[in-house]
Amino acid sequence: MNQQAMLEELETAAARLAVKVSYESLASSVGTGGLCRVRGEYRVIIDKRAQVGERVAALAQALAHVPDLSPELAAAPELSAPVRHLIRHYAALRRAS
């Protein structure tokens, strides 16, 4: 599966979970982006200059950190195996830290 297809699948999963994804200019000190909460709603902000692979990693990592939603998302049958694996990978890293 190519990275663009993975990104599109992750964006669709985020929308299903009511997690807004936006691409904005971020300062280099911020990194490629991440998850935040704005007015009680989850949002993922990703640097619009990030390469597709960086966008995939940032979005998968952010979705793995959404409390109470990541186990549901990681087990979702409509997600491809590579995307499920990526989300599980970041969720495991989160639990290990």
Secondary structure, DSSP 4 states (H G I P E B T S, - for coil): --HHHHHHHHHHHHHHTT-EEEEE---GGG-SEEEEEETTEEEEEEETTS-HHHHHHHHHHHHHTSTTTHHHHHT-TTS-HHHHHHHHHHHHHHHH-
